[in-house]
Amino acid sequence: MILTNKPQEVQLLWQPKERGCHETLTVIFTAYDSLGLFRKSAKREISFPVTVLPAFCKIQAEKLQRVLEKKQQLNAYQRGLDFREHRAYRPGDSFNRIDWKLSAHTQEWLYREYDYQEEECSPLFCFWGSHSPKFEPLLDLYFSLWHLRKEKQPELLILGNRAFHGKDPGHTYFASLEAGDEKAFFAHLKKYAKKQIVLFVPENSPEVSEAIETLSKDRTVYLVYFVEKQLMVQEKDKICSLPGGEWIDD
């Protein structure tokens, strides 16, 4: 800015560096004379109500969603659900559900589709918000996946300094969530556990191991976590490393 008695208009570009709910913004104005010899600074608090959400990781969340959907469909098929119809094979479909005998007659790969109960196959998406350097990147991913599936109203269980169970925690909750004491998490998870659980875990711990061991006895648990910067999805001894999305035995 130039030192002058005339009113001046200033445009600011503000790039938030972390989540949070803000009411004001601190701005430091610095002005110089035309020769650059004199300088004057002023600090101002301006009203600036804004909610900063977790980062939206669209590509990574879409890859995770595809992996989870394919695995859930395969599990539904393996439970022997009612056959519905044949359709043409699509890229990304599991080869396990191709009717090879019928395909040989039609000279086209035919894929078997099965009916299943949406409520039975709709998982509980649980965020295990323990203290960890990976808390923020995993929350970004959890928020992004919820945002992609929002129209389907997935059931959420978010554990941190404040627990939430329901369909939509709201933007303020996502912006202000902090890590919590994981010793109390398992009680919440047991209370709301469904037949399928997608569990986002920043760090392994005795509490996490106990929860997985107990719940896996009569439920399907998909564990989502980071190894360094690599996203992993695990079901029992089978591990999938994104972006490839191929399941391998541990």
N, C-alpha and C positions, 0 to 999 in steps of 0.2 A: 504494500500500500504506500501511497505518497502522502506526506504530511500536508494537509490542506484544511481550510475551514469549511469546505463544501462537503455535503453528504456523499458518502461512497457506498456502493453496493458490492457485496462480496459473495461469491458462490463457493461452497465447500463440497468436497468429495470425501465422504466418510466411509471407511471400510472397516467394519467390526472385526476384531481378531478372536473373539470368543463369544459363546452363548451368553444370554442374560436378558434381563428386563431393565431398561434404562428410562429414567424420567428427565434427566438433564444431560447436557454435553458441555464439557469444558473446552473453551476456544481461547487461544492466545493470539491477539492481533498485534502485528509489528509493522510500524510505518517508518519510512525514511524521507528525508528531504530530497529535493531534486538532484542534489550533488552527492548524496550518499554520506554526508558528514554527520548528520544527526539521526538518532533513532529513538523511537518511543514505543513502548509495549504496554498492552492492557490485557488483563485476563478476565473473561466473562463466563458466567454460567447461563446457558440458554436452555429454555424449555424444549425438550426433544424426547417425547415419549415414544419408545420403540421397543419391539420384542425381537431379539436375535435368536433364531431357531438353529437346531443342528444343521450341519451341511447336508445338502441333498446329493447323494451319490447315486445318480440314476442308473448308470451303466452297471455298476457293481450290484445294485439291488435287483436289477432285471435278471442278471445272471443267476443270482441266488434264488430268485423266484422260480426260474425255469428248472433249476436243479431240484428244488423242494417239490415242485409239482410233479415232475417225472418220477421221483422216488415215491411220492404218495400214491400215484396212479399204479405203480408197480406193486406196492404193498396191498392195494385194494384188489388187484387181480389175483395176487397170491392167496388172498383170503377166500377165493372162490365165489365172488359175487356174481349176480345174474348177468348172463350174456344179453346184450342189447342188439347189436348189429355189426355187420362188416362195413368197412369204408376203405378208401384208397390210402395207402401208406403216405405219411408226410415226413419230411426231414425232421429228425429229432425224436421220432417215435421209437419206443423200445422194440428191438427185434424179437424179444420174448413173446410179444403179442401178435406176431404175424402168423396167419393161418397158412402154413406152407403147402399143405395138401390142396386146399382150395385155390391157392395162388398159382399152383402148377397148371390147373385147368383153365384159369382165366388169363394166364400170362401177365398177371399184374399182382403186385404185392397187396394183399388184403389184410387189414389191421382189425383185430377184434376189440370192440368197445363193450364195456360192462357198466351196468347200472350200480350205483352205490348211494348210500344215504349221505347227503351233503353235511348234515350235522355230525355224523360219525367221523367223517374224513376231514372236517374242518379243525385245524390244530389250534392249540393255545400258543400264542406268541409271547414268550416270557423273556424279559430283559433282567439279567442278574447283575444289578448295579453295584458291584463291590469296588473297593478302592484299587485302582490300577492305572498305569500310564495308558492303557488301551481302552479306558472307560469312554473317552470322547470319540475316537474313531468307530468303536462298536455302537455307541449311541447314534452316531451319524447313519450307520448302516441300518439299524433298527428303525429309526425314524423314516428313512427312505423307503424301506420295504412296506412299512405301514402306509405311507403316502401313496404308493403304487396300488395297494390293495384296499384303500379307504372305502371305495364304493361297495365292496363286498362285506364291509363292517366286520373285520376280523376281531376275535376276542383277544384282548391284551391283558397281560399282567406285568407291570413295571415295578421293579423293586429297587429302592434307593433310600435316600433320606426320607422320602414319603412314598408309600405304596399306592399303586393305582390298579384297579381291576375294572374293565369295561370295554367300550368300543372306541371312545374318543376322549383322550385326556385333555385336549385343548392345547393351544400354542403356548400359553403361559407356563403350563406344567413342563412341557418339553424344554422350554427356554431356561427354567430355573432348577431343573432336577440336578441333584448332586449325589455322589456315592454315599452308601449307607453301610450299616453293620450287617454283614451277611449271616451272622449267627441267627438272625430272626427270619431270614428269607425262606427257608425250607418249610416252615409252618404255613406261610402264605401259599407256597407252591402246591403243597399237599391239599390244601383246602380247595383250590380251583383247578387242579390237574384234570386234563381230559385224556382220551385214548391216545391222542397224538400231541406232542409238545415240541415246539421249536424253541430251544433254550440258547440265548445269546450270553456267552460267558467271557468276560475280559481276561480272567486269570483262573487257572486251576487251583483248588484248595481242598482241604478235608471236607468242608461243607458242600462244595460242588460234587466231589466224589460220592459222598453219602447220598445226596439227592439223586444223582444219576443211577447209582446202584439200586436204590429203593424203587424208583419210578420205572426203571427198565424191566422190572419183573413182570408187570402186567400192562405196560404201555410202550408205545414207540416214542423214543426221544431222539430228536435231531439236535446235535450240539453244534453251535456256530461260534467260531473263535478265530483269532489271528495267530499265526506262527510268523513272528517278525511282521512283515507287511503282506503276507500271503493269507488269503481268506480260506478257511477250511470248514467243511461240513462233515460231521461224523455221526454214524448210526451204529452202535455197538462196535464191532471190529472193522467196519467198512468206513473208509475215509475218502472224501471227495475234495480235491484241491481246485478251486476256481483260478483262472477262467476256463480251464479245460472241461470241468464238469463230469469227468469220468470217475466212477467209483472203483476203488481198489481195496484189497484186503490189507489190513494192518499187519 
